[in-house]
């Protein structure tokens, strides 16, 4: 075993707060970059109220300026993709030539956009399967699940991947390694595209969307459209995956997808990465995501009228 | 010239009240079949407050039971299509073998459904290009336009068509005769499908829908989809018609399409005839109206949650 990895967490919301606290709680060195919650967390610490047992970090290593942070071996990017334009500025001070960036985000194409900005740096895409909300300053509530699926985008060798996987598992975070990041990102979109968008357009949690035959049918059509688009983009997903996702959602407690929370709080929604990027990628491969684009255009209207 | 035609108006709302009053005001025999407003109109008459000059019928010939009505040469069906299941019962008592039914409705396929129920009877489909609202019992407010486009579905000879056209024109209602009803109905859908559905799903009048680039783009995509579906169904409409419709709407005062009024009043919406019938007809001809169906499924969800 080599030297212990040093972690940095950029964005300390429902995702970054959770995974960062898990790693720190298991004894890893974790530096948090915060923005609005910096003063509060510096004084009062970080609380993760969790179904798996609460975690309280009384004195986490917090920073409000990336240029003052120690460099990191592994950076967890846990911002919403709507803030990704800030990444060059936020990451530059904390990256070393052999650092690894893990982008725990929803959508498509974020890794490809980051790569030319930091050539040589390792990039991993990760998808969080978790029900977790930020309920107050420095206060995360973890309701269910928590697994991460990771796939390598570029420049990550097996030793580094093993070390990262080891650290997460030692923090009791389940890790799945996806053999193909593109497929893994499209698989996540199979759920994200119907439920995020419809929860906003129809202002309804998952259970209500699943309670009406026509929206169930629309959800399935959107899922099939995502699967067809994925196929056009070289990612094979079985159509039975749509049925699995619907059955799993049917069994879930009423849930507000992240975009619904953004909408209810009048925050910018992840329309670009979650909708427009897949639509553009599919179009480049000759497939038109008509249903998905219809939802995206409605979302844009809703955001324009905040 | 033959004997004067006797008219019956079934459904005395924004459409039936307006055209019935116009005909009656020009001296035609018009019998009105009313439901909820019967008592009020019997006592207080029918008022059409109109940009073209108000019309007050103090003692219109009103009925609340079709079986007590005189038979009619021409029946104007001015119900919402959501009430079309009542037509056999409502029309049977007032039809003669040579009567003509004019269906002033939105949607597709209403004439084809009526024909086998009253074989031999003449059927005309009509589209009203009018801004008119029912603002109270026996009180119609006519804001703009008022022209009717009519197309023969079956069993209407030239003499009857001439007589009807003459009567309407004598009542100062502009009449256009469409050479092909199918094309005329699809042309009306080019406007109806985007604006009715989106005004409900996004709870916005036409001006706000036109104020955002993404909804303008969605409206145009929906229009093009309707034009492509029409083509599959044998109705040729130029794509420039979409641009004409958008420009005309851009110039209109803020307008609430009829479906938005239904929605705001929690009345059943014309989803079936305005959305599902065109979608089914296009599918039968090998074309899938994916965008239109997406909107329709959202509308069904909204109606299910009234």
Contacts between the chains, C-beta under 8 A, distances in Angstrom:
chain1	res1	chain2	res2	distance
A	198	B	298	7.8
A	201	B	201	6.5
A	201	B	202	8.0
A	201	B	298	6.6
A	202	B	201	8.0
A	202	B	298	6.3
A	202	B	301	5.6
A	202	B	302	7.1
A	204	B	301	7.7
A	204	B	305	7.6
A	208	B	305	7.2
A	209	B	301	7.5
A	212	B	300	6.9
A	212	B	301	4.9
A	212	B	304	4.7
A	212	B	305	7.5
A	213	B	300	7.8
A	214	B	296	7.6
A	214	B	297	4.3
A	214	B	298	8.0
A	214	B	300	3.6
A	214	B	301	5.7
A	214	B	304	7.4
A	215	B	297	6.2
A	215	B	298	7.5
A	215	B	300	7.6
A	215	B	301	4.5
A	217	B	297	6.2
A	218	B	293	7.9
A	218	B	294	6.3
A	218	B	297	3.9
A	218	B	298	7.1
A	218	B	301	7.9
A	221	B	290	7.8
A	221	B	293	7.6
A	221	B	294	7.6
A	221	B	297	8.0
A	225	B	290	8.0
A	290	B	221	7.8
A	290	B	225	7.9
A	290	B	290	4.2
A	290	B	291	5.3
A	290	B	294	7.8
A	291	B	290	5.3
A	291	B	291	7.1
A	291	B	293	7.9
A	291	B	294	4.8
A	293	B	218	7.9
A	293	B	221	7.6
A	293	B	291	7.9
A	294	B	218	6.3
A	294	B	221	7.6
A	294	B	290	7.8
A	294	B	291	4.8
A	294	B	294	4.6
A	294	B	295	7.0
A	295	B	294	7.0
A	296	B	214	7.6
A	297	B	214	4.3
A	297	B	215	6.2
A	297	B	217	6.2
A	297	B	218	3.9
A	297	B	221	8.0
A	298	B	198	7.7
A	298	B	201	6.6
A	298	B	202	6.3
A	298	B	214	8.0
A	298	B	215	7.5
A	298	B	218	7.1
A	300	B	212	6.9
A	300	B	213	7.9
A	300	B	214	3.6
A	300	B	215	7.6
A	301	B	202	5.6
A	301	B	204	7.7
A	301	B	209	7.5
A	301	B	212	4.9
A	301	B	214	5.7
A	301	B	215	4.5
A	301	B	218	7.9
A	302	B	202	7.1
A	304	B	212	4.7
A	304	B	214	7.4
A	305	B	204	7.6
A	305	B	208	7.2
A	305	B	212	7.5
